[in-house]
Amino acid sequence: MLSKEETPVLAGTVPVFEIFLTKLETLAEVKPWLKDCIDEGLTFAKKYYQCMDNTSAYVVAMCTSYNLCL
């Protein structure tokens, strides 16, 4: 998902990261004895996700990498 042919593509990063967060949340429900550890990781991951959300650098990088592929 993060590469197209041989060229890395940033456009898949955000959707893949969202899938990662969802899988971690599901894992915490399925394996409650791991919930504390998973919640610690989720806290860090959600903080990182908010940083991605608060900057336009990811949008610029996605558009740039898309244009390079054309």
C-alpha positions as CSV (number, residue, x, y, z in Angstrom):
1,M,0.0,0.0,0.0
2,L,2.9,2.3,0.6
3,S,4.6,1.9,-2.8
4,K,3.5,2.0,-6.4
5,E,5.6,-0.2,-8.6
6,E,9.1,0.9,-7.3
7,T,8.3,4.4,-6.2
8,P,7.3,5.0,-2.6
9,V,3.9,6.7,-2.4
10,L,2.9,8.7,0.7
11,A,-0.8,8.8,-0.2
12,G,-1.4,5.4,1.4
13,T,0.1,6.4,4.8
14,V,-2.9,7.9,6.4
15,P,-5.4,5.2,5.5
16,V,-2.9,2.5,6.6
17,F,-2.3,4.3,9.9
18,E,-6.1,4.5,10.5
19,I,-6.3,0.7,9.9
20,F,-3.4,0.3,12.4
21,L,-5.3,2.3,15.1
22,T,-8.5,0.3,14.5
23,K,-6.7,-3.0,14.7
24,L,-5.0,-2.0,18.0
25,E,-8.4,-0.9,19.5
26,T,-9.9,-4.2,18.4
27,L,-7.0,-6.1,19.9
28,A,-7.5,-4.4,23.2
29,E,-11.1,-5.6,23.3
30,V,-10.3,-9.1,22.3
31,K,-7.3,-9.5,24.7
32,P,-8.3,-7.5,27.8
33,W,-5.2,-8.6,29.7
34,L,-3.1,-6.6,27.1
35,K,-5.3,-3.5,27.3
36,D,-3.0,-1.5,29.5
37,C,0.0,-2.0,27.1
38,I,-2.1,-1.4,24.0
39,D,-3.7,1.7,25.5
40,E,-0.2,3.1,26.1
41,G,0.7,2.5,22.5
42,L,-2.6,4.0,21.3
43,T,-1.9,7.1,23.3
44,F,1.4,7.7,21.5
45,A,-0.1,6.7,18.1
46,K,-3.1,9.0,18.5
47,K,-0.8,11.9,19.5
48,Y,1.3,11.3,16.3
49,Y,-1.9,11.1,14.3
50,Q,-3.0,14.5,15.6
51,C,0.3,15.9,14.6
52,M,-0.3,14.6,11.1
53,D,-3.7,16.2,11.2
54,N,-2.4,19.6,12.3
55,T,0.1,20.1,9.5
56,S,-0.3,20.4,5.8
57,A,3.1,18.9,5.1
58,Y,1.5,15.5,4.6
59,V,-1.0,16.8,2.0
60,V,1.9,18.6,0.2
61,A,4.0,15.4,0.3
62,M,1.1,13.3,-1.0
63,C,0.4,15.7,-3.9
64,T,4.1,15.9,-4.7
65,S,4.6,12.2,-4.7
66,Y,1.4,11.8,-6.8
67,N,2.6,14.3,-9.4
68,L,6.0,12.6,-9.6
69,C,4.3,9.3,-10.5
70,L,2.5,11.0,-13.4
